[in-house]
Amino acid sequence: MAEAQIILSHSRESGIVAIASGEQYPRAHTALTESGFQRDNDAFLRQARLSAPHRRPPLLPGAENTDEGGVHGADGV
């Protein structure tokens, strides 16, 4: 089966930058467009939405400090 690949990167100016490649790149283009990316020449762009400066919460041992997705400190503690 032919494949499609999406390479992701981050730019302070552009936000999230995605480049589709592979034999089935049109499928990757569709997935990116449906995910909210906008085409800009050969790349797709999506603005990162951080309303405040990003601050990683401290990692504390124990399951009580993880959300359902396993993210530590998700409750902001």
DSSP file (Angstrom, degrees, kcal/mol; ACC not computed):
  #  RESIDUE AA STRUCTURE BP1 BP2  ACC     N-H-->O    O-->H-N    N-H-->O    O-->H-N    TCO  KAPPA ALPHA  PHI   PSI    X-CA   Y-CA   Z-CA
    1    1 A M              0   0    0      0, 0.0     2,-0.1     0, 0.0     0, 0.0   0.000 360.0 360.0 360.0 135.2    0.0    0.0    0.0
    2    2 A A        -     0   0    0      1,-0.1     2,-0.3    21,-0.1    20,-0.0  -0.361 360.0-139.0 -69.8 153.1    1.3    3.4   -0.9
    3    3 A E        -     0   0    0     -2,-0.1    21,-2.5     2,-0.0     2,-0.4  -0.755  13.5-153.3-119.0 162.3    1.8    5.8    2.0
    4    4 A A        -     0   0    0     -2,-0.3     2,-0.4    19,-0.2    18,-0.2  -0.986  15.6-163.9-127.8 141.5    1.3    9.4    2.9
    5    5 A Q  E     -A   21   0A   0     16,-3.0    16,-2.6    -2,-0.4     2,-0.5  -0.955   9.4-158.5-127.5 146.8    3.4   11.2    5.4
    6    6 A I  E     -A   20   0A   0     -2,-0.4     2,-0.5    14,-0.2    14,-0.2  -0.987   8.7-160.1-124.7 121.0    2.9   14.5    7.3
    7    7 A I  E     -A   19   0A   0     12,-2.8    12,-2.2    -2,-0.5     2,-0.4  -0.884  11.6-158.9-101.7 126.4    6.0   16.2    8.7
    8    8 A L  E     +A   18   0A   0     -2,-0.5     2,-0.3    10,-0.2    10,-0.2  -0.831  18.4 159.9-109.1 144.1    5.3   18.7   11.5
    9    9 A S  E     -A   17   0A   0      8,-2.4     8,-2.6    -2,-0.4     2,-0.4  -0.901  29.6-123.8-146.5 174.2    7.4   21.6   12.7
   10   10 A H  E     -A   16   0A   0     -2,-0.3     2,-0.4     6,-0.2     6,-0.2  -0.987  18.0-173.9-130.1 138.7    6.9   24.8   14.6
   11   11 A S  E  >  -A   15   0A   0      4,-3.1     4,-2.6    -2,-0.4    -2,-0.0  -0.994  25.3-141.1-128.1 134.8    7.8   28.4   13.7
   12   12 A R  T  4 S+     0   0    0     -2,-0.4    -1,-0.1     1,-0.2     4,-0.1   0.874 106.5  41.4 -61.2 -35.5    7.4   31.4   16.0
   13   13 A E  T  4 S+     0   0    0      1,-0.1    -1,-0.2     2,-0.1    34,-0.0   0.922 128.2  26.2 -76.4 -46.0    6.1   33.4   13.0
   14   14 A S  T  4 S-     0   0    0      1,-0.3     2,-0.4    33,-0.1    32,-0.3   0.646  92.1-140.6 -98.9 -17.1    3.9   30.9   11.4
   15   15 A G  E  <  +A   11   0A   0     -4,-2.6    -4,-3.1    32,-0.2     2,-0.4  -0.773  69.9   8.7  91.1-137.3    2.8   28.5   14.2
   16   16 A I  E    S-AB  10  46A   0     30,-3.1    30,-1.9    -2,-0.4     2,-0.5  -0.684  71.2-161.2 -83.5 129.6    2.6   24.8   13.3
   17   17 A V  E     -AB   9  45A   0     -8,-2.6    -8,-2.4    -2,-0.4     2,-0.4  -0.945   7.3-172.4-114.6 130.1    4.0   24.0    9.9
   18   18 A A  E     -AB   8  44A   0     26,-2.9    26,-2.8    -2,-0.5     2,-0.4  -0.970   7.8-167.9-125.4 138.8    3.0   20.8    8.1
   19   19 A I  E     -A    7   0A   0    -12,-2.2   -12,-2.8    -2,-0.4     2,-0.3  -0.994  12.5-148.9-125.8 127.0    4.4   19.3    4.9
   20   20 A A  E     +A    6   0A   0     -2,-0.4     2,-0.3    22,-0.4   -14,-0.2  -0.747  26.5 158.4 -95.6 140.5    2.7   16.4    3.2
   21   21 A S  E     +A    5   0A   0    -16,-2.6   -16,-3.0    -2,-0.3     3,-0.2  -0.904  19.6  75.2-149.1 177.4    4.7   13.8    1.2
   22   22 A G  S >  S-     0   0    0     -2,-0.3     3,-1.5   -18,-0.2   -18,-0.2  -0.239  89.8 -64.6 100.5 169.0    4.6   10.3   -0.1
   23   23 A E  T 3  S+     0   0    0    -20,-0.3   -19,-0.2     1,-0.3    -1,-0.2   0.824 135.3  45.6 -62.1 -31.7    2.7    8.6   -3.0
   24   24 A Q  T >> S+     0   0    0    -21,-2.5     3,-1.6     1,-0.2     4,-1.1  -0.119  70.7 137.0-102.6  35.6   -0.6    9.4   -1.4
   25   25 A Y  H <>  +     0   0    0     -3,-1.5     4,-2.5     1,-0.3    -1,-0.2   0.794  62.9  67.1 -56.3 -29.7    0.2   13.0   -0.5
   26   26 A P  H 3> S+     0   0    0      0, 0.0     4,-2.1     0, 0.0    -1,-0.3   0.870  98.8  52.9 -59.8 -31.8   -3.3   14.2   -1.7
   27   27 A R  H <> S+     0   0    0     -3,-1.6     4,-2.3     2,-0.2    -2,-0.2   0.888 108.6  49.3 -67.2 -37.9   -4.8   12.2    1.2
   28   28 A A  H  X S+     0   0    0     -4,-1.1     4,-2.5     2,-0.2    -1,-0.2   0.892 108.2  53.8 -66.6 -39.2   -2.5   14.0    3.6
   29   29 A H  H  X S+     0   0    0     -4,-2.5     4,-2.5     2,-0.2    -2,-0.2   0.929 109.7  48.4 -58.3 -45.6   -3.5   17.3    2.1
   30   30 A T  H  X S+     0   0    0     -4,-2.1     4,-2.6     1,-0.2    -2,-0.2   0.925 111.0  49.8 -61.2 -45.8   -7.2   16.4    2.8
   31   31 A A  H  X S+     0   0    0     -4,-2.3     4,-1.0     1,-0.2    -1,-0.2   0.902 112.4  47.4 -61.8 -41.7   -6.4   15.4    6.4
   32   32 A L  H  <>S+     0   0    0     -4,-2.5     5,-2.4     2,-0.2     3,-0.4   0.918 112.3  48.8 -66.3 -43.5   -4.5   18.7    7.0
   33   33 A T  H ><5S+     0   0    0     -4,-2.5     3,-1.4     1,-0.2    -2,-0.2   0.917 111.4  49.5 -62.0 -43.8   -7.3   20.8    5.5
   34   34 A E  H 3<5S+     0   0    0     -4,-2.6    -1,-0.2     1,-0.3    -2,-0.2   0.699 106.3  58.8 -69.3 -18.0  -10.0   19.0    7.5
   35   35 A S  T 3<5S-     0   0    0     -4,-1.0    -1,-0.3    -3,-0.4    -2,-0.2   0.350 126.6 -95.6 -93.1   5.4   -7.9   19.6   10.6
   36   36 A G  T < 5S+     0   0    0     -3,-1.4    -3,-0.2     1,-0.3     2,-0.2   0.522  77.8 138.9  97.5   5.3   -7.9   23.3   10.3
   37   37 A F      < -     0   0    0     -5,-2.4     2,-0.4    -6,-0.2    -1,-0.3  -0.549  41.5-143.6 -79.5 150.0   -4.5   23.9    8.4
   38   38 A Q  E     -C   45   0A   0      7,-2.9     7,-2.9    -2,-0.2     2,-0.2  -0.946  19.1-114.2-116.5 138.2   -4.4   26.4    5.6
   39   39 A R  E     +C   44   0A   0     -2,-0.4     2,-0.3     5,-0.2     5,-0.2  -0.465  31.7 176.2 -74.0 135.8   -2.3   25.9    2.5
   40   40 A D  E >   -C   43   0A   0      3,-3.3     3,-1.9    -2,-0.2     2,-0.3  -0.816  63.5 -62.8-140.4  96.0    0.6   28.3    1.9
   41   41 A N  T 3  S-     0   0    0     -2,-0.3    -1,-0.1     1,-0.3    -2,-0.0  -0.479 120.0 -12.4  59.2-119.3    2.6   27.4   -1.2
   42   42 A D  T 3  S+     0   0    0     -2,-0.3   -22,-0.4    -3,-0.1    -1,-0.3   0.459 130.3  62.1 -91.6  -0.5    4.0   23.9   -0.5
   43   43 A A  E <  S- C   0  40A   0     -3,-1.9    -3,-3.3   -24,-0.1     2,-0.4  -0.740  72.0-130.6-120.2 167.6    3.3   23.8    3.2
   44   44 A F  E     -BC  18  39A   0    -26,-2.8   -26,-2.9    -5,-0.2     2,-0.3  -0.952  24.5-158.5-116.8 141.1    0.2   24.0    5.5
   45   45 A L  E     +BC  17  38A   0     -7,-2.9    -7,-2.9    -2,-0.4     2,-0.3  -0.911  15.3 176.8-123.8 146.6    0.0   26.4    8.4
   46   46 A R  E     -B   16   0A   0    -30,-1.9   -30,-3.1    -2,-0.3     2,-0.2  -0.946  31.4-121.8-146.9 127.0   -2.0   26.5   11.6
   47   47 A Q        -     0   0    0     -2,-0.3     2,-0.3   -32,-0.2   -32,-0.2  -0.461  25.5-124.6 -68.9 133.8   -1.6   29.2   14.3
   48   48 A A        -     0   0    0     -2,-0.2     2,-0.8     1,-0.1    -1,-0.1  -0.619  21.4-142.0 -74.5 137.2   -0.7   27.8   17.7
   49   49 A R        +     0   0    0     -2,-0.3     2,-0.6     2,-0.0    -1,-0.1  -0.769  38.0 150.7-109.8  88.9   -3.3   29.1   20.2
   50   50 A L        -     0   0    0     -2,-0.8     4,-0.1     1,-0.1    -2,-0.0  -0.960  23.3-170.4-115.3 113.4   -1.7   29.9   23.5
   51   51 A S  S    S+     0   0    0     -2,-0.6    -1,-0.1     2,-0.1     3,-0.0   0.760  76.1  22.6 -76.3 -23.6   -3.6   32.6   25.3
   52   52 A A  S    S-     0   0    0      3,-0.0     3,-0.1     1,-0.0    -1,-0.0  -0.916 108.2 -71.1-134.5 161.6   -0.9   33.1   27.9
   53   53 A P        -     0   0    0      0, 0.0     2,-0.2     0, 0.0    -2,-0.1  -0.297  62.7-104.7 -54.2 135.2    2.8   32.2   27.9
   54   54 A H        +     0   0    0     -4,-0.1     2,-0.4    -3,-0.0    -4,-0.0  -0.437  42.6 179.0 -68.5 129.0    3.2   28.5   28.1
   55   55 A R        -     0   0    0     -2,-0.2    -1,-0.0    -3,-0.1    -3,-0.0  -0.976  23.5-136.7-132.4 119.1    4.2   27.2   31.5
   56   56 A R        -     0   0    0     -2,-0.4     3,-0.1     1,-0.1    17,-0.1  -0.601  24.9-125.4 -75.5 126.7    4.6   23.5   32.0
   57   57 A P        -     0   0    0      0, 0.0    20,-0.1     0, 0.0    15,-0.1  -0.350  37.2 -89.7 -67.8 154.9    3.0   22.4   35.4
   58   58 A P        -     0   0    0      0, 0.0     2,-0.6     0, 0.0    18,-0.1  -0.334  37.8-121.4 -65.4 145.9    5.3   20.6   37.7
   59   59 A L        -     0   0    0     -3,-0.1    -3,-0.0    13,-0.1    13,-0.0  -0.799  33.1-175.2 -90.1 122.4    5.4   16.8   37.4
   60   60 A L        -     0   0    0     -2,-0.6     5,-0.2     5,-0.2    13,-0.1  -0.928  27.6-109.3-117.6 142.4    4.4   15.1   40.6
   61   61 A P  S    S+     0   0    0      0, 0.0     3,-0.1     0, 0.0     2,-0.0  -0.360  74.9  60.2 -68.3 148.6    4.4   11.4   41.3
   62   62 A G  S >  S-     0   0    0      1,-0.1     3,-1.4     2,-0.1    -2,-0.1   0.025  83.0 -99.9 112.1 144.3    1.1    9.6   41.6
   63   63 A A  G >  S+     0   0    0      1,-0.3     3,-1.8     2,-0.2    -1,-0.1   0.728 110.9  74.8 -67.3 -23.4   -2.0    8.9   39.5
   64   64 A E  G 3  S+     0   0    0      1,-0.3    -1,-0.3    -3,-0.1    -2,-0.1   0.651  93.8  55.1 -66.2 -11.8   -3.9   11.7   41.3
   65   65 A N  G <  S+     0   0    0     -3,-1.4     8,-2.8    -5,-0.2     9,-0.5   0.136  95.0  81.5-107.0  19.4   -1.8   14.2   39.3
   66   66 A T  B <   -D   72   0B   0     -3,-1.8     6,-0.2     6,-0.2     2,-0.1  -0.955  67.9-139.3-123.1 144.6   -2.7   12.8   35.8
   67   67 A D    >   -     0   0    0      4,-1.6     3,-2.2    -2,-0.4    -2,-0.1  -0.254  46.2 -82.2 -86.4-175.2   -5.7   13.5   33.7
   68   68 A E  T 3  S+     0   0    0      1,-0.3    -1,-0.1     2,-0.1    -2,-0.0   0.771 131.4  54.4 -61.5 -26.6   -7.5   10.8   31.6
   69   69 A G  T 3  S-     0   0    0      2,-0.1    -1,-0.3     1,-0.0     3,-0.1   0.408 120.5-107.6 -87.5   3.0   -4.9   11.2   28.9
   70   70 A G    <   +     0   0    0     -3,-2.2     2,-0.6     1,-0.3    -2,-0.1   0.692  67.4 151.0  82.6  18.2   -2.0   10.6   31.2
   71   71 A V    >   -     0   0    0      1,-0.0    -4,-1.6     2,-0.0     3,-1.1  -0.757  42.6-131.1 -89.3 121.9   -0.9   14.3   31.2
   72   72 A H  B 3  S+D   66   0B   0     -2,-0.6    -6,-0.2     1,-0.2   -13,-0.1  -0.449  84.9  10.2 -70.9 140.2    0.7   15.2   34.5
   73   73 A G  T >  S+     0   0    0     -8,-2.8     3,-2.2    -2,-0.1    -1,-0.2   0.706  76.4 146.5  70.9  20.9   -0.4   18.4   36.2
   74   74 A A  T <   +     0   0    0     -3,-1.1    -2,-0.1    -9,-0.5    -1,-0.1   0.744  66.1  63.4 -64.4 -22.0   -3.4   18.8   33.9
   75   75 A D  T 3  S-     0   0    0    -10,-0.1    -1,-0.3     1,-0.1    -2,-0.1   0.431 118.4-110.3 -82.9   3.9   -5.4   20.3   36.8
   76   76 A G    <         0   0    0     -3,-2.2    -2,-0.1   -18,-0.1    -1,-0.1   0.517 360.0 360.0  83.9   5.1   -2.9   23.2   36.9
   77   77 A V              0   0    0    -20,-0.1    -3,-0.1   -19,-0.1    -4,-0.1   0.453 360.0 360.0 -84.1 360.0   -1.4   22.1   40.3
